[in-house]
Amino acid sequence: MSSNKRVVKFRKRRSANIGIIVFLIMFIYISINVYIYFTKEHISIYEVKKGSTAEDNLITGLILRDETFVYSDKAGYISYFQKEGSRVSKNASLFSIDDNSQILDYITNSENPITLSKENNAEIKYEIQSFQKSFSDDNFIAVYEFKENAQSTVLDLLNQTMIDHGQEVQEETGYTYTYDVFQSKASGIISYYADSFEAVTQDNVSQDSFASDSYERTSLRTTEMVTQNSPVCKLITSELWSIILPLTPDQYEKLVGKEQVSFTILKDDFKTSSNLILIKKGTDYYAKLSLEKLLSNYLEDRYLDIELDFGTVEGLKIPKSSIIEKDFYLVPIKYFTKGANSDNDGLTVETYDKKDGTVSYSFIPTDIYDQDDTYGYVDAKQFSIATSIKLPDSADSYKLTKMDKLIGVYNVNMGYAVFKRIEILYDNEEYCIVKEDTSRGLSVYDHIALDGTTAVEQKIIY
């Protein structure tokens, strides 16, 4: 008996791969979010901080004095009798000029060291300590100032040695020590540097005069031979001095009409006041502060950082780009009420059904953005124009038609934009100082939209 064996093949059922499906869903979700992230407009955030108008009052001023150069009447080697900043009377000995440098060379090349007195030692220590306290990587010019001061101290020591021991060296060596002594033609204060600002006055000052970054000065003291008619030192002949300040138009307007002004010299935090003269040259504005004291305190300075006292305004500092205007309905205060089972303020809206003529009332929670004794400010976007609202416990009604604007910013602390009104105390081209602790306003460390025009109220921004 034969039998036919037939093999029947069944098609294998395909089962779904759950892992692949989950992966595809996640891939699509991530792709959509990446697309949305790169195509939507991003909002830059600014953190509110305290600020004041003092930053606008910081001005670098130029010092002007009555400065006269003293010149050598002949060529030779100079020995100085006076220290930097010394006050001298008329006919006081300023310096001597020797025809040769034999005794100077002997003293400087001698194996016998120059002895430092306690005063000399204290002066050198003071210069080093002052340099250490004031030096910073951002103010490298202090290195050159320290170098000049150190050289000045050494020259003082060398000149004193020449005066004290010159005659002894002459007797010991037989060198000729012939010199002429030159006297002061007027009383004043000695200075040993030149910087090309000696002839600047309020009449010829310009904006270029305030380029302190390129400021250079030259020491007049030297051990080298000087030629005839060379400047040897300067004599400041008056205790009166002045500070010229370059002003912005806004600063100029704030000072118009004032005869005196208070200010602080930031170098030593010295607060004082002085007579004020305003100067206008074309489109340039200046202020002249005249002083009669403390000249010697700033003898080595040509520029001083000044903080003018305009009446500093303090508050919260925000960029002007954050500020927007928003429309609001003016709603009489008496129309606001509390909703059922709620402590939220709101309005009772009156709705008229045209079909059957019935009137219905509904409570709508409403934020009050500002208020005075008469009106509360309600977002104009929340209600249609001429919406009728009902007075609680009365038959009176009021139509929302009266409008006004408020200025403010968008607060984004909660991840979505919320309008907060502001009261501006001061503003310039870049930022505003706004009142702190205003009702329904901003607080320090709040986060706001840097550009108020990019935010949409109540829209999630993250």
C-alpha positions in Angstrom: 0.0 0.0 0.0 1.4 3.2 -1.0 0.7 6.5 0.6 1.5 10.0 -0.7 3.2 12.1 1.9 2.5 15.8 1.3 4.3 18.5 3.3 2.3 21.6 3.7 4.3 24.8 4.7 2.5 27.3 6.7 3.5 31.0 6.4 5.2 32.2 9.6 3.2 34.9 11.4 5.2 38.1 11.8 5.2 39.6 15.2 5.7 43.3 15.9 9.0 44.3 17.4 8.0 46.4 20.4 11.5 47.8 20.9 11.6 49.2 17.3 8.2 50.8 17.7 9.2 52.5 21.0 12.4 53.7 19.4 10.6 55.1 16.4 8.1 57.0 18.6 11.0 58.4 20.7 12.9 59.4 17.6 9.9 61.2 16.1 9.2 63.0 19.4 12.8 64.1 19.8 12.9 65.3 16.2 9.8 67.3 16.5 11.1 69.0 19.7 14.5 69.7 18.1 12.7 71.3 15.2 10.5 73.4 17.4 13.4 74.5 19.5 15.5 75.7 16.5 12.5 77.4 14.7 10.8 79.1 17.6 11.8 82.6 18.8 13.8 82.4 22.0 13.4 84.9 24.9 16.5 86.2 26.5 16.2 86.6 30.3 17.4 89.5 32.5 17.8 89.3 36.3 16.6 92.4 38.0 19.2 94.0 40.3 19.5 97.1 42.5 21.0 100.1 40.8 21.5 103.8 41.1 22.2 106.8 38.9 25.7 107.2 40.4 27.2 105.3 37.5 26.3 108.3 35.3 28.0 110.7 37.7 31.5 109.2 37.4 33.6 111.5 35.3 37.4 111.7 34.7 38.5 115.3 35.2 41.6 117.1 34.1 43.6 119.1 36.7 44.8 122.6 35.8 47.2 124.6 37.9 49.3 127.7 37.5 52.6 126.0 36.4 55.7 127.8 35.4 58.9 126.1 34.0 62.2 127.1 35.6 65.1 126.9 33.0 68.9 126.5 33.4 70.9 129.7 32.6 73.9 127.6 31.6 74.9 124.1 30.6 76.2 121.7 33.2 75.4 119.0 35.8 72.5 119.8 38.2 72.2 119.2 41.9 68.7 119.7 43.3 68.2 121.4 46.6 64.4 120.8 47.0 62.3 117.7 47.1 59.2 117.1 45.0 56.3 118.9 46.5 58.4 121.2 48.6 57.1 124.7 49.3 59.7 127.4 48.6 59.8 131.1 49.1 61.0 133.8 46.8 64.8 133.8 46.5 65.1 130.3 47.9 67.9 128.1 46.5 66.4 125.6 44.0 69.4 124.0 42.3 73.1 124.3 41.4 74.8 123.7 38.1 78.4 122.4 38.0 80.6 122.7 34.9 81.9 119.2 35.2 80.8 115.9 36.8 84.0 114.9 38.6 82.7 114.9 42.1 79.3 113.4 41.1 81.1 110.6 39.3 83.4 110.0 42.3 80.4 109.7 44.7 78.3 107.5 42.4 81.3 105.2 41.6 82.8 105.1 45.1 83.1 101.8 46.9 81.9 103.6 50.0 78.1 103.2 50.0 75.8 106.1 50.5 74.3 105.9 54.0 70.5 105.9 54.3 69.1 107.9 57.2 66.0 106.8 58.9 64.0 109.4 57.0 65.5 108.1 53.7 64.7 104.5 54.6 61.1 105.4 55.6 60.6 107.3 52.3 61.7 104.3 50.2 59.6 101.9 52.2 56.6 104.2 51.8 57.0 104.3 48.0 57.2 100.5 47.8 54.2 99.9 50.1 52.1 102.5 48.1 53.0 100.7 44.9 52.0 97.3 46.3 48.6 98.5 47.5 47.7 100.3 44.3 49.1 97.9 41.7 46.7 95.9 39.5 47.1 94.1 36.2 44.5 96.6 34.7 46.6 99.7 35.7 50.1 99.0 34.5 50.9 102.7 34.3 51.3 102.5 38.1 54.6 100.6 37.4 56.0 103.7 35.6 54.7 106.0 38.3 56.5 103.8 40.9 59.7 103.9 38.8 59.5 107.8 38.7 58.9 108.1 42.4 61.7 105.6 43.2 64.1 107.5 40.9 63.1 110.8 42.5 63.8 109.5 46.0 67.3 108.2 44.9 68.1 111.5 43.3 67.1 113.3 46.4 69.5 111.1 48.3 72.3 111.6 45.8 71.8 115.4 45.7 71.8 115.6 49.5 75.1 113.6 49.5 76.5 116.1 47.0 75.6 119.0 49.2 76.8 117.4 52.4 80.0 115.8 51.2 81.0 117.7 48.0 83.4 119.9 49.8 85.0 116.9 51.6 85.5 115.1 48.3 87.0 118.2 46.8 89.6 118.4 49.6 90.2 114.7 49.5 90.7 114.3 45.7 91.6 117.7 44.5 88.7 117.7 42.0 87.3 121.0 41.1 83.8 121.7 42.5 82.7 124.9 40.9 79.0 125.5 40.7 76.4 128.3 40.5 73.4 128.3 42.7 70.0 129.4 41.2 67.3 130.9 43.3 63.5 131.0 42.9 62.1 134.1 41.4 58.7 133.5 43.1 57.2 131.5 45.9 55.5 128.2 45.1 55.5 124.4 45.1 58.3 122.4 43.4 57.4 119.8 40.7 59.8 117.7 38.7 57.8 116.4 35.7 56.4 117.8 32.4 53.4 116.5 30.5 52.5 119.2 27.9 49.4 120.2 29.8 51.2 123.2 31.6 49.7 125.7 29.1 46.2 124.2 28.9 43.4 126.5 30.3 39.6 126.4 30.3 39.7 128.5 27.1 41.7 126.0 25.0 40.7 122.7 26.6 39.2 120.1 24.2 37.9 116.6 24.1 41.4 115.4 23.2 42.6 116.7 26.5 40.8 113.8 28.3 42.4 110.9 26.5 44.0 109.7 29.7 44.9 106.3 28.1 47.6 108.0 26.0 48.8 110.3 28.7 52.6 110.5 29.1 54.8 112.6 31.3 58.6 113.2 31.5 60.8 113.5 34.5 62.8 116.7 34.5 65.4 115.4 37.0 68.5 113.9 35.5 72.1 113.1 36.3 73.1 113.8 32.7 74.5 117.1 31.5 71.8 119.6 30.6 72.1 122.3 27.9 71.5 126.0 28.4 67.8 127.0 28.7 66.7 123.4 29.4 63.6 123.0 31.8 64.9 122.0 35.2 61.8 122.0 37.3 58.3 123.5 37.6 57.0 126.0 40.1 53.3 126.0 41.0 52.8 129.6 41.9 49.2 129.5 43.3 47.2 127.5 45.7 44.2 127.9 43.5 43.6 125.0 41.1 40.7 123.5 39.2 39.3 120.3 37.7 37.7 120.4 34.2 35.1 117.8 33.6 33.7 116.8 30.2 29.9 116.5 30.4 27.2 114.9 28.4 24.2 117.1 27.4 22.1 115.5 30.1 24.7 116.1 32.8 25.1 119.7 31.6 21.3 120.3 31.9 21.3 118.9 35.4 23.9 121.5 36.5 22.4 124.5 34.7 21.5 127.2 37.3 23.8 125.8 40.0 26.6 127.9 41.5 28.1 125.2 43.6 28.2 121.4 43.4 29.2 118.6 45.8 31.4 115.8 44.6 33.7 113.0 45.7 37.3 112.5 44.6 37.5 108.7 44.3 41.3 108.4 44.7 41.0 108.9 48.4 37.2 109.0 48.8 37.4 112.7 49.8 34.0 114.5 49.7 33.9 118.2 49.2 32.2 121.0 47.3 33.3 123.9 45.1 32.2 126.8 43.0 30.9 125.7 39.6 31.4 127.3 36.1 29.7 125.7 33.1 31.4 126.0 29.7 29.9 125.3 26.3 32.0 125.0 23.2 29.9 124.2 20.1 28.6 120.7 20.8 31.0 120.1 23.7 30.1 120.7 27.4 32.4 121.2 30.4 32.2 122.0 34.1 35.0 123.8 36.0 35.4 123.0 39.7 37.5 125.6 41.5 39.4 124.7 44.7 41.5 126.6 47.2 42.9 123.7 49.2 44.5 120.3 49.0 46.7 121.2 46.0 49.7 119.2 47.3 47.5 116.1 47.8 47.1 115.7 44.1 50.4 117.2 42.9 51.5 114.1 41.0 48.1 113.7 39.4 46.9 115.1 36.1 43.6 113.2 36.0 41.2 112.5 38.8 38.0 110.3 38.8 35.2 112.4 40.2 31.7 111.4 41.3 29.3 114.4 41.0 26.4 114.6 43.4 23.3 115.1 41.3 21.0 113.7 43.9 21.5 109.9 43.5 18.4 107.9 42.6 18.3 104.3 43.8 15.9 101.5 42.8 15.8 98.5 40.5 17.9 98.7 37.3 16.3 97.2 34.2 17.2 97.6 30.5 15.0 99.9 28.4 14.5 97.1 25.9 12.4 95.2 28.4 9.8 98.0 28.7 6.5 97.7 26.9 3.1 99.6 26.9 -0.1 97.7 27.5 -3.8 98.7 27.2 -6.2 98.5 30.2 -9.8 99.2 31.0 -10.4 101.7 33.8 -13.0 100.0 36.1 -14.5 101.8 39.1 -13.2 100.3 42.3 -16.7 99.6 43.6 -17.4 97.1 40.8 -14.8 94.6 42.0 -16.0 91.8 44.1 -15.0 88.4 45.5 -16.1 85.3 43.6 -18.2 82.5 45.2 -15.9 80.2 47.3 -12.9 82.3 46.2 -10.8 85.1 47.5 -9.9 86.2 44.0 -10.9 89.7 42.8 -13.2 89.8 39.8 -16.1 91.4 37.9 -19.7 90.3 37.5 -20.3 90.2 33.7 -23.8 90.9 32.5 -24.9 88.9 29.4 -28.0 89.6 27.4 -29.6 86.8 25.3 -31.0 88.3 22.2 -33.2 85.2 21.5 -35.3 85.1 24.6 -34.4 88.5 26.1 -33.1 87.0 29.4 -30.1 88.5 31.3 -27.6 86.3 33.0 -24.6 87.0 35.3 -21.3 85.3 35.6 -18.3 86.0 37.8 -15.0 86.4 35.9 -11.7 86.4 38.0 -9.7 89.5 37.1 -6.2 90.6 38.0 -5.9 94.3 39.0 -2.6 95.6 37.6 -2.8 99.0 39.2 -5.3 101.2 41.0 -5.9 104.6 42.4 -8.7 106.0 44.6 -11.2 105.7 41.7 -10.2 103.1 39.2 -8.6 99.7 38.9 -6.7 98.7 35.8 -8.0 95.5 34.0 -6.3 93.8 31.1 -8.1 95.0 27.9 -7.6 91.7 26.2 -9.7 89.9 28.8 -13.0 91.6 27.8 -14.6 92.8 24.6 -15.1 96.6 24.3 -18.4 97.7 25.8 -18.8 94.6 28.0 -21.4 95.3 30.7 -20.5 94.6 34.3 -22.9 94.7 37.3 -22.4 96.5 40.6 -22.7 94.0 43.5 -25.9 94.2 45.4 -27.3 96.8 43.0 -29.1 97.2 39.7 -26.4 99.6 38.4 -24.2 98.5 35.6 -21.1 99.9 33.8 -19.8 99.4 30.3 -16.0 98.8 29.7 -15.1 101.6 27.3 -12.7 103.9 29.2 -9.1 102.9 28.6 -5.6 103.9 29.6 -2.0 102.6 29.2 0.5 101.3 31.7 4.2 100.8 31.2 5.8 97.6 32.5 7.8 94.5 31.8 7.1 90.8 31.4 8.0 88.8 34.5 9.0 85.2 33.7 9.7 83.8 37.1 7.0 81.0 36.7 8.1 80.0 33.2 5.5 82.1 31.5 5.1 85.8 30.8 3.2 87.9 33.3 2.9 91.7 32.9 4.2 93.8 35.9 3.9 97.5 35.9 6.8 99.8 36.7 7.3 103.4 37.9 10.4 104.9 36.3 12.5 107.2 38.5 15.3 107.8 36.1 16.2 106.7 32.6 19.0 107.1 29.9 19.6 105.6 26.5 20.3 102.1 27.8 18.6 101.5 31.1 16.1 102.7 33.7 16.0 102.9 37.5 12.5 101.9 38.6 10.8 102.2 42.0 11.3 99.2 44.3 8.5 97.5 46.3 5.7 99.0 44.2 2.3 97.2 44.6 2.0 94.4 42.0 5.4 95.4 40.7 8.9 94.1 40.5 11.3 92.9 43.2 15.1 92.4 43.2 16.2 89.1 41.5 13.0 88.8 39.5 13.6 87.5 36.0 12.1 89.5 33.1 12.2 89.3 29.3 15.2 91.2 28.0 13.2 92.3 24.9 9.6 92.9 26.0 8.4 92.7 22.4 9.4 89.0 22.1 7.2 87.8 25.0 3.6 86.7 24.8 1.6 87.1 28.0 0.7 83.8 29.7 2.6 81.8 27.1 5.1 79.2 28.4 8.6 80.3 27.4 10.6 77.2 28.5 
